[in-house]
Amino acid sequence: MARLLRREKMLALILYGLDEIDWAALEHAYGAAEDVPGLLRAIAVDDDAAEAVGDLDTRLLHQGGFVCSAATTALPYLVDLAEAAHVTARPGVLELIGRLAEQGGMVHDRHVDPGWAAAWSAAVPRLLALIGDADVAVRSTLPATLSRAAGEADLVVPALRERWRDDDDEAVRLALILAAGELGPGCTVDVLPELLIWLRDLSGHAEAQTRLAAAIALTRVVPSHRLGADLDTLTRAVRDARLQVWGDVPWVTAYPVDLLNDSDGTPTRVIGWIDEQFGDDVTSRTDFSLTFLGDRDGDRRMGAVRAAAALLATWRSPVQRLLPAIAERTTDRAGTARAYATHVIAAIGDEADDHVDLLAARLGDDRRLSRYSEERISDIAAWGLAWRHDPRCLPHLVERLSGPNLGYGTSRVFSGADRPFFYSTDPPAVQEVLGPLCDHADVLLPVIRDRLRGPDEGRTNGTFGGVHQALTDILEQWGEASAPAVPELIGLLATDRHLYAVKALAAIGPAASDVAPVLRKSLRRPSDEPADEESVVLSWAYWKITDDPEPVLIAIGQETGRWSSYLADLGPLAAAHADRIYDLLDGADARERINAANTLFRITRDPTDAAETLRDVVHSLTDDRYRPVIWEALRYLADMGEAAGHCDLVLREALASDRRHYYYGKWRRLAQDQEFRRLATRILAAT
């Protein structure tokens, strides 16, 4: 009872007025904010306060891109919690406040609650009062939160400098320097000169880590200051025995790392974080990575090879200097270094063809890629060989397909490219790895057929993904070469995977004629009702297998736009739809326009209007806007020969660029750049 009373008293003191707010009228990422008060209370008194902070983070921030009304109203209470000495999750609360403030200063005003700016300005003095808090974890976290207070820079920066003089914790002192640097651009002439003098003085400090922090802070305050000029300072700091202090500095601890080793990853994080500070200074980034790629310390080599991988996935010019050093790391004693090096050799395509034997040498490397998956370095090596049509990958792939773990996911994953300085060792999905191996279908088909007769593992929510879906995707890519698997595909027609099986049977074509009687029974009859996907796919497959187009034309009816990809496949047989397809060329949606352009060309074989539509999409490259539709437009243009002309200048300029062309992240950056250059070269050769 006494404990309960103490709990209620604490809640009353630090969350005063919480229940007087109409939280149901406020919104967060998941809708009405009625659950926010309970989470704030849990942070205040529960033993699992950190979990409650995570839940609140999910609701108020989700994946970012906005500041919701619930965040504005919750902010004063979050500051209450940060001030309360008994709250165990105070550092986590400060991190949440900082992330909210970051979004408030980064996203467009229309995505920020109107009251946020005033609430944040009111919170800053209260947060600043915590700068001398007794809890060192609070003091080391706070500077990163305050670094978002650009509008109050003149208030915050002098306090940071004063606290740096008095604080005896090295991690806190480093964080204070970095925060001052972040706020420097917002300072007026009343504060800025003294900040610059202070940072320049710190650049000559006796402590190597202080010199490192000052060098990076100066690049924030003085845009013309090149971090590359401080390469010696950076190198000495990374090799300094006191580097581990960065393990308590938010800027570094927030840097993602996927290590599977016995270290805490601090050197790896620090190297990756420093690499990011160079920005587009490719030469300095290359020099920095080369400095540590051959280092005797495994953690530093891991950081260097990961930074080099991110660099090569963004720029082409460092390949000649970096690739030999990365190739040496494929035999590194440190498993993470081997993984990243092998991944780069696999993903970078023909730029690494001279090193293909190194991939074959890693087929026996069973080092796991992370704590959370069963993928191995050997799986990366097999993928790299598969994409080069190298048969040395086949025994490994057959073994994987036969075992409990495929070595690859069963669903394609597309991540954003908003972190160009981050590279991971995630491999492609199994259908992306095996797709290019049509010439070796005879070796792989027996084990694929066995898996199709077995259970369908790996689904998400019972429907998405799964082994059977991935394997039918492979068979669809292989087309007629998949004919021996027709019996297994027919067996899937009675399951909820039947449409995937039908698409694979359609790709096989006449060799799948055994299924024609089954499909015939399901064909759509003439009707005024709109067709659904199943009726169109079944009738389209029937045409691919029997050469009878009437059922699919009946199923599509007048719904030209929705089923344009099937009409494109029909070609001249869909001539009756040409006029309606033509009208779609002026649609508002870019993907609809390019699909219509391809369909029109496939039906009429006249590229005139279709090519113009596709060229308009490609010309958006001049605005430095990358969208997936650009690649689709290039694929269609590449089939139009001379008609693809009039975008020569844009494509030649893109090919001359050192920057890689991509829309998605991770290994897809390299794959998309290779495809872009291959298609652009083909188009230019034709025109």
C-alpha positions in Angstrom: 0.0 0.0 0.0 2.8 2.4 0.9 4.5 1.7 -2.4 1.3 2.4 -4.2 0.9 5.7 -2.4 4.4 6.7 -3.3 3.8 5.8 -6.9 0.6 7.9 -7.1 2.4 10.8 -5.4 5.3 10.7 -7.9 2.8 10.6 -10.8 0.9 13.6 -9.4 4.1 15.6 -9.0 5.7 15.0 -12.4 2.6 14.4 -14.7 0.3 17.1 -13.3 -2.7 17.7 -15.4 -2.2 14.7 -17.7 -5.8 13.5 -17.4 -7.2 17.0 -18.1 -6.1 16.7 -21.7 -8.5 15.3 -24.4 -5.9 12.8 -25.8 -8.5 11.2 -28.0 -8.7 14.4 -30.0 -5.0 14.3 -30.6 -3.2 12.1 -33.2 -0.1 10.0 -33.5 1.2 7.6 -36.1 -1.4 5.0 -35.3 -4.4 7.3 -34.9 -6.0 8.7 -31.7 -3.5 9.3 -28.9 -5.6 7.8 -26.0 -2.7 5.4 -25.2 -0.1 8.2 -24.6 -1.0 8.9 -21.0 -0.5 5.3 -20.0 2.9 5.1 -21.7 4.0 8.4 -19.9 3.0 6.9 -16.6 4.8 3.7 -17.3 8.0 5.6 -18.0 7.6 7.4 -14.7 7.2 4.5 -12.4 7.5 1.1 -14.1 10.5 -1.2 -14.0 10.2 -1.7 -17.8 10.3 2.0 -18.4 12.7 1.5 -21.4 10.1 -0.6 -23.1 7.5 2.1 -22.6 9.9 4.7 -24.1 10.3 2.4 -27.2 6.5 2.1 -27.5 6.0 5.8 -27.2 8.8 6.4 -29.8 6.9 4.1 -32.2 3.7 6.0 -31.8 5.0 9.5 -31.8 7.7 9.1 -34.5 7.1 5.8 -36.3 9.5 6.2 -39.3 9.7 9.9 -39.1 8.6 12.5 -41.7 6.2 14.4 -39.4 5.6 15.8 -36.0 2.1 14.9 -34.7 -0.2 16.8 -32.4 0.3 14.2 -29.7 4.1 14.9 -29.7 3.5 18.6 -29.1 1.2 17.9 -26.2 3.5 15.2 -24.8 6.7 17.2 -24.9 6.3 19.1 -21.6 5.6 15.8 -19.9 8.6 14.2 -21.5 10.7 17.0 -20.1 9.1 16.4 -16.7 10.3 12.8 -17.0 13.8 13.9 -18.0 14.0 16.1 -15.0 12.8 13.5 -12.5 15.9 11.8 -10.9 14.0 8.6 -10.0 13.0 7.9 -13.7 15.4 5.1 -14.8 14.9 5.8 -18.6 15.9 9.4 -18.6 18.6 9.0 -21.3 16.0 7.2 -23.5 13.5 10.0 -22.9 16.1 12.6 -24.0 16.9 10.6 -27.1 13.2 10.6 -28.0 12.9 14.3 -27.4 15.9 14.9 -29.6 14.5 12.7 -32.5 11.2 14.6 -32.3 13.1 17.9 -32.4 15.2 16.7 -35.4 12.0 16.0 -37.3 10.6 19.4 -36.3 13.6 21.1 -37.9 13.9 18.8 -40.9 10.5 18.1 -42.5 8.3 20.5 -44.3 6.1 22.8 -42.2 2.9 21.3 -43.5 3.9 18.0 -41.8 4.7 19.6 -38.4 2.0 20.3 -35.9 1.5 24.1 -35.6 2.2 24.2 -31.9 5.4 22.2 -32.1 7.9 25.2 -32.5 6.6 27.1 -29.5 6.5 23.9 -27.4 10.1 23.1 -28.4 11.3 26.6 -27.6 9.7 26.4 -24.2 11.4 23.1 -23.5 14.9 24.1 -24.4 15.7 26.2 -21.2 14.3 23.4 -19.0 16.5 20.9 -20.8 19.5 23.2 -20.6 19.1 23.2 -16.8 20.1 19.5 -16.9 23.5 20.2 -18.3 25.1 19.6 -14.9 23.0 16.7 -13.8 24.5 14.2 -11.4 23.8 11.2 -13.8 26.6 11.0 -16.3 24.3 9.1 -18.8 22.0 12.1 -18.8 24.9 14.5 -19.3 26.3 12.5 -22.2 22.9 12.2 -23.9 21.7 15.7 -23.4 24.1 17.5 -25.8 22.8 15.6 -28.8 19.2 16.6 -27.8 20.2 20.2 -27.4 22.0 20.2 -30.7 18.5 20.3 -32.4 17.8 23.7 -30.8 19.0 25.8 -33.8 16.6 28.6 -33.0 18.1 29.0 -29.5 21.8 28.5 -30.5 22.9 31.8 -28.9 21.5 30.6 -25.6 22.7 27.0 -25.7 26.3 27.3 -27.2 27.8 29.4 -24.3 26.3 27.0 -21.8 27.9 24.0 -23.6 31.3 25.7 -23.7 31.0 26.6 -20.0 30.0 23.0 -19.1 32.9 21.6 -21.1 35.3 23.5 -18.9 33.7 22.1 -15.7 32.8 18.5 -16.6 35.2 15.7 -15.7 33.8 13.0 -18.0 35.6 12.7 -21.3 32.6 11.3 -23.3 30.4 14.2 -22.0 33.1 16.7 -23.1 33.3 15.2 -26.6 29.5 15.4 -26.9 29.5 19.0 -25.8 32.0 19.9 -28.5 30.0 18.1 -31.2 26.8 19.8 -30.1 28.4 23.2 -30.2 29.5 22.5 -33.7 26.0 21.4 -34.8 24.6 24.6 -33.4 27.3 26.9 -34.9 25.5 27.8 -38.1 22.6 29.1 -36.0 24.7 31.4 -33.9 24.7 35.2 -34.4 27.8 37.4 -34.4 27.4 37.8 -30.7 28.4 34.2 -30.1 30.0 32.8 -33.3 33.4 34.4 -33.0 34.1 33.0 -29.6 32.9 29.6 -30.7 35.3 29.6 -33.6 38.2 30.6 -31.4 37.3 27.9 -28.9 37.1 25.2 -31.6 40.4 26.3 -33.2 42.1 26.2 -29.8 40.7 22.7 -29.2 42.1 21.6 -32.5 45.5 21.8 -30.9 44.4 20.1 -27.6 46.7 17.5 -26.0 44.0 14.8 -26.2 43.7 13.1 -29.6 39.9 12.5 -29.2 39.3 16.2 -28.4 41.2 17.2 -31.5 39.0 14.7 -33.5 35.8 16.2 -32.1 37.0 19.8 -32.7 38.0 19.0 -36.3 34.5 17.6 -37.1 32.8 20.4 -35.2 34.7 23.0 -37.3 33.4 21.4 -40.5 29.8 22.2 -39.3 30.6 25.8 -38.3 32.9 26.6 -41.3 31.5 25.0 -44.5 34.7 25.7 -46.4 36.8 23.7 -43.8 37.6 20.4 -45.4 37.8 17.5 -43.0 40.3 15.9 -45.4 42.8 18.5 -44.4 42.7 16.9 -40.9 43.4 13.4 -42.1 46.5 13.0 -39.8 44.4 14.2 -36.8 41.7 11.6 -37.7 44.2 8.8 -38.2 46.0 9.5 -34.9 42.7 9.6 -33.0 41.4 6.3 -34.4 44.7 4.6 -33.5 44.7 6.2 -30.0 44.2 3.9 -27.0 41.4 6.2 -25.7 39.2 5.7 -28.8 36.8 3.6 -26.7 35.4 6.7 -25.1 33.3 7.2 -28.2 31.3 4.2 -27.1 29.4 6.6 -24.8 28.9 9.5 -27.3 25.5 9.5 -28.9 26.7 10.5 -32.4 28.8 7.3 -32.6 26.5 5.0 -30.6 23.7 5.8 -33.0 25.7 4.7 -36.0 24.3 1.4 -37.2 26.6 -1.6 -37.0 25.9 -5.3 -37.7 28.8 -7.1 -36.1 29.1 -10.7 -35.2 32.2 -10.8 -33.0 33.4 -10.4 -29.5 34.1 -6.6 -29.5 31.7 -3.8 -28.8 32.2 -2.4 -32.3 33.4 1.1 -31.2 36.3 1.4 -33.7 34.1 0.1 -36.5 31.4 2.7 -35.6 33.9 5.5 -35.2 35.4 4.9 -38.6 32.0 4.7 -40.3 30.9 7.9 -38.5 34.0 9.8 -39.5 33.6 8.5 -43.1 30.1 10.1 -43.2 31.5 13.4 -42.1 33.6 13.7 -45.3 30.4 14.0 -47.4 31.1 14.0 -51.1 34.9 14.4 -50.7 35.6 11.1 -52.5 39.4 11.4 -52.4 39.6 11.9 -48.7 37.1 9.1 -48.0 39.2 6.8 -50.2 42.5 7.9 -48.4 40.8 7.4 -45.0 39.6 3.9 -45.8 42.9 2.8 -47.3 44.7 3.9 -44.2 42.9 1.2 -42.1 42.1 -1.5 -44.7 45.4 -3.2 -43.9 45.5 -2.2 -40.2 46.8 -4.8 -37.7 43.7 -4.3 -35.6 40.7 -6.3 -36.7 38.1 -3.8 -35.5 39.7 -1.0 -37.5 39.9 -3.2 -40.6 36.2 -4.0 -40.2 35.3 -0.3 -40.0 37.5 0.4 -43.0 36.1 -2.3 -45.3 32.6 -1.3 -44.4 33.3 2.4 -45.1 35.0 1.4 -48.4 31.9 -0.7 -49.4 29.6 2.3 -48.8 31.9 4.5 -50.8 32.1 2.1 -53.8 28.3 1.7 -53.7 28.0 5.5 -54.2 30.9 6.4 -56.5 32.8 4.7 -59.3 36.1 6.4 -59.3 37.5 4.7 -56.2 37.2 1.2 -57.6 40.7 1.1 -59.0 42.3 2.2 -55.7 40.0 0.3 -53.3 39.1 -2.9 -54.9 42.5 -4.6 -54.6 42.6 -3.8 -50.9 39.1 -5.0 -50.4 39.9 -8.2 -52.3 42.7 -8.9 -49.8 40.1 -8.7 -47.0 38.1 -11.6 -48.4 40.6 -13.8 -46.4 40.7 -11.6 -43.4 40.8 -13.2 -39.9 38.0 -11.0 -38.8 34.7 -12.5 -40.1 32.9 -9.2 -40.5 35.7 -7.9 -42.7 35.5 -11.0 -44.8 31.8 -10.7 -45.1 31.8 -7.1 -46.3 34.7 -7.7 -48.7 33.1 -10.8 -50.2 29.8 -8.9 -50.5 31.4 -6.0 -52.4 33.1 -8.5 -54.8 29.8 -10.2 -55.4 27.6 -7.2 -55.8 29.8 -4.9 -57.9 29.5 -7.0 -61.0 31.9 -6.9 -63.9 34.0 -4.3 -62.2 35.3 -7.1 -60.0 35.5 -9.9 -62.6 39.2 -10.2 -62.1 38.5 -11.3 -58.5 35.9 -13.9 -59.2 38.1 -16.8 -58.0 38.0 -15.2 -54.6 34.3 -15.8 -54.5 34.8 -19.5 -55.3 37.3 -19.7 -52.5 34.7 -18.5 -50.0 32.1 -21.2 -50.9 33.2 -23.2 -47.8 33.1 -20.2 -45.4 30.4 -20.9 -42.9 30.8 -17.6 -41.0 27.3 -16.3 -40.2 26.5 -12.7 -41.3 24.7 -11.7 -38.2 23.3 -12.9 -34.9 19.8 -12.8 -36.2 20.0 -14.9 -39.4 21.4 -18.1 -40.8 22.9 -16.5 -43.9 26.7 -17.3 -44.3 29.6 -15.7 -46.2 29.4 -18.8 -48.5 25.9 -17.7 -49.5 27.2 -14.3 -50.6 29.9 -16.0 -52.6 27.4 -18.3 -54.3 25.2 -15.3 -55.2 28.2 -13.5 -56.7 29.0 -16.6 -58.8 25.4 -17.1 -59.8 25.1 -13.6 -61.2 28.2 -14.3 -63.3 26.7 -17.6 -64.5 29.6 -19.4 -62.9 28.7 -23.1 -62.4 31.0 -23.4 -59.3 28.0 -22.0 -57.3 25.8 -25.0 -58.2 26.8 -27.5 -55.5 26.4 -24.9 -52.8 23.0 -23.8 -54.0 21.8 -27.4 -54.4 22.9 -28.1 -50.8 21.1 -25.0 -49.5 17.9 -25.7 -51.4 17.9 -29.2 -50.0 18.4 -28.1 -46.4 16.4 -26.4 -43.7 17.8 -23.0 -44.4 17.8 -21.7 -48.0 20.6 -19.2 -47.2 18.5 -16.4 -48.7 15.2 -14.8 -47.9 12.1 -15.7 -49.9 10.8 -12.2 -50.4 12.4 -9.3 -52.3 13.2 -6.4 -49.9 13.5 -2.9 -51.2 15.1 -0.4 -48.8 15.4 3.3 -49.2 18.7 4.9 -50.3 18.5 7.7 -47.8 21.7 6.5 -46.0 24.4 6.5 -48.7 27.1 6.1 -46.0 25.6 2.8 -44.8 26.2 -0.6 -46.4 25.1 -4.0 -45.1 25.8 -7.6 -46.0 22.2 -8.6 -46.6 22.0 -10.9 -49.7 19.3 -10.8 -52.3 16.2 -13.1 -52.1 16.6 -16.7 -53.3 14.6 -15.9 -56.5 17.0 -13.0 -57.3 20.0 -15.3 -56.8 18.8 -18.2 -58.9 17.0 -16.2 -61.5 20.0 -15.8 -63.8 20.8 -19.6 -63.7 18.3 -20.7 -66.4 21.2 -22.4 -68.3 21.7 -24.6 -65.3 18.0 -25.5 -64.7 18.7 -29.2 -65.2 20.9 -29.2 -62.1 18.6 -27.2 -59.9 15.2 -28.4 -60.9 15.2 -31.7 -59.1 15.7 -30.1 -55.7 13.3 -27.3 -56.5 10.7 -29.9 -57.4 11.3 -31.7 -54.1 10.8 -28.4 -52.2 7.5 -27.7 -54.1 6.2 -31.1 -53.0 7.1 -30.3 -49.3 5.6 -27.8 -46.8 5.5 -24.1 -47.6 7.8 -22.6 -45.0 8.7 -19.0 -44.3 5.4 -17.2 -44.8 4.5 -13.8 -43.3 1.0 -13.7 -41.8 0.2 -16.9 -43.6 0.1 -15.4 -47.0 3.1 -13.3 -48.0 6.4 -14.7 -49.0 7.2 -18.4 -48.4 9.3 -21.0 -50.1 6.7 -22.0 -52.7 6.1 -18.5 -53.8 9.8 -17.8 -54.2 10.4 -21.1 -56.1 7.5 -20.5 -58.5 9.0 -17.1 -59.2 12.2 -18.8 -60.2 10.4 -21.2 -62.5 8.5 -18.3 -64.1 11.9 -16.5 -64.8 13.3 -19.7 -66.4 10.3 -20.1 -68.6 10.3 -23.2 -70.9 13.4 -24.6 -69.1 11.1 -25.2 -66.1 8.9 -27.7 -68.0 9.9 -30.7 -65.9 8.3 -29.0 -62.9 4.9 -28.9 -64.5 3.5 -31.7 -62.3 4.6 -29.9 -59.1 3.1 -26.6 -60.4 -0.2 -28.4 -61.2 -0.1 -29.7 -57.6 -0.1 -26.1 -56.3 -3.3 -25.2 -58.2 -5.3 -26.5 -55.3 -3.5 -24.2 -52.8 -3.6 -20.5 -52.1 -0.4 -20.3 -54.1 -2.3 -21.2 -57.3 -1.8 -17.8 -59.1 1.9 -18.0 -58.7 1.9 -21.5 -60.1 -0.3 -20.3 -63.0 2.1 -17.5 -63.9 5.0 -20.0 -63.9 2.9 -22.4 -66.1 2.2 -19.5 -68.5 5.9 -18.7 -68.8 6.6 -22.4 -69.6 4.1 -22.1 -72.5 3.0 -25.0 -74.7 5.2 -27.4 -72.8 2.7 -27.0 -70.0 -0.3 -28.2 -72.1 -1.3 -30.8 -69.5 -2.8 -28.0 -67.5 -4.9 -26.6 -70.3 -8.1 -28.7 -69.5 -7.9 -27.5 -65.9 -7.6 -23.9 -66.9 -10.4 -24.2 -69.4 -12.9 -25.0 -66.7 -12.0 -21.7 -64.9 -12.2 -19.4 -67.9 -14.3 -16.3 -67.5 -17.4 -16.0 -69.6 -18.6 -12.7 -71.2 -20.0 -10.5 -68.5 -20.7 -6.9 -67.7 -18.9 -7.2 -64.3 -15.3 -6.0 -64.1 -12.7 -8.7 -64.2 -10.7 -9.6 -61.2 -7.0 -10.5 -61.2 -7.6 -14.3 -61.0 -9.8 -14.4 -64.1 -7.4 -12.4 -66.1 -4.3 -14.4 -65.1 -6.0 -17.7 -65.7 -7.2 -16.7 -69.2 -3.9 -15.1 -70.0 -2.1 -18.3 -69.0 -4.5 -20.3 -71.1 -3.5 -18.2 -74.1 0.2 -18.6 -73.4 -0.2 -22.4 -73.3 -2.8 -23.0 -76.0 -2.3 -19.9 -78.3 -6.0 -19.1 -78.0 -6.3 -15.4 -77.1 -10.1 -15.1 -77.0 -10.6 -15.9 -73.3 -8.1 -13.3 -72.1 -9.6 -10.6 -74.4 -13.0 -11.4 -73.0 -11.7 -11.2 -69.5 -10.0 -7.9 -70.0 -13.0 -6.4 -71.7 -12.9 -2.6 -71.7 -10.6 -2.3 -68.6 -7.6 -1.3 -70.7 -5.5 0.5 -68.1 -5.7 -2.0 -65.3 -4.5 -4.9 -67.4 -2.1 -3.1 -69.8 0.8 -5.5 -69.1 -1.3 -8.4 -70.3 -2.3 -6.4 -73.4 1.3 -5.7 -74.0 2.0 -9.4 -74.0 -0.8 -10.0 -76.5 0.8 -7.5 -78.9 -1.1 -7.0 -82.2 -3.8 -9.4 -80.9 -5.0 -6.5 -78.7 -5.3 -4.0 -81.5 -8.8 -3.2 -80.6 -7.5 -1.6 -77.4 -4.9 0.7 -79.1 -7.0 3.9 -79.0 -7.8 3.5 -75.3 -4.1 2.8 -74.5 -3.2 5.9 -76.5 -5.4 8.0 -74.2 -3.4 6.8 -71.2 -0.2 8.4 -72.4 -1.3 11.7 -70.9 -2.2 10.2 -67.5 -1.1 11.8 -64.2 0.8 8.8 -62.9 4.2 8.2 -64.4 4.1 4.5 -64.1 0.7 4.4 -65.8 2.2 6.5 -68.7 5.2 4.3 -69.3 3.2 1.1 -69.1 0.8 2.6 -71.6 3.7 3.6 -73.8 5.2 0.1 -73.8 1.7 -1.5 -74.4 1.0 0.8 -77.3 4.4 0.0 -78.9 3.9 -3.7 -78.4 0.4 -3.6 -80.0 1.2 -1.2 -82.9 4.9 -1.7 -83.4 5.0 2.1 -84.0 7.4 3.7 -81.5 6.7 7.3 -82.3 4.4 8.4 -79.5 5.5 5.7 -77.1 9.1 6.7 -77.3 8.3 10.3 -76.7 6.5 9.4 -73.5 9.3 7.3 -72.3 11.9 9.9 -73.2 10.0 12.5 -71.0 10.5 10.2 -68.0 14.2 9.7 -68.7 14.7 13.4 -69.1 13.7 13.9 -65.4 17.3 12.8 -64.7 18.3 16.4 -65.5 16.6 17.4 -62.2 18.6 14.8 -60.3 15.4 12.9 -59.5 15.8 9.1 -59.4 12.6 7.1 -59.5 12.0 3.4 -60.3 10.0 4.4 -63.4 13.2 5.7 -65.0 14.6 2.1 -65.1 11.3 0.8 -66.5 11.4 3.5 -69.2 14.9 2.6 -70.1 14.1 -1.1 -70.4 11.2 -0.3 -72.8 13.3 2.3 -74.8 16.0 -0.2 -75.2 13.6 -2.4 -77.2 12.7 0.5 -79.6 16.0 0.8 -81.5 16.6 4.1 -83.3 13.3 5.5 -82.0 14.8 5.9 -78.6 16.9 8.8 -79.8 16.6 12.4 -78.5 17.7 11.5 -75.0 21.3 10.9 -76.0 22.6 14.0 -74.3 21.0 13.1 -71.0 22.2 9.5 -71.1 25.8 10.5 -72.1 25.9 12.9 -69.2 24.7 10.2 -66.9 27.2 7.7 -68.1 30.0 10.2 -67.6 29.0 10.9 -64.1 31.2 9.4 -61.3 28.1 9.0 -59.1 26.3 5.8 -59.3 22.7 5.8 -60.4 20.2 4.2 -58.0 16.9 4.6 -56.2 17.0 1.8 -53.6 19.6 1.1 -50.9 22.2 -1.5 -49.9 23.3 -3.9 -52.7 20.7 -2.7 -55.0 22.6 0.6 -55.4 25.3 -1.4 -57.3 22.8 -3.5 -59.2 20.7 -0.6 -60.3 23.8 1.4 -61.5 25.0 -1.6 -63.5 21.5 -2.0 -65.1 21.2 1.7 -65.8 24.6 1.9 -67.6 23.9 -1.3 -69.5 20.6 0.0 -70.8 21.9 3.5 -71.5 24.8 2.0 -73.5 22.5 -0.2 -75.5 20.2 2.7 -76.3 23.0 5.0 -77.4 24.5 2.2 -79.6 21.1 1.9 -81.3 20.6 5.6 -81.9 
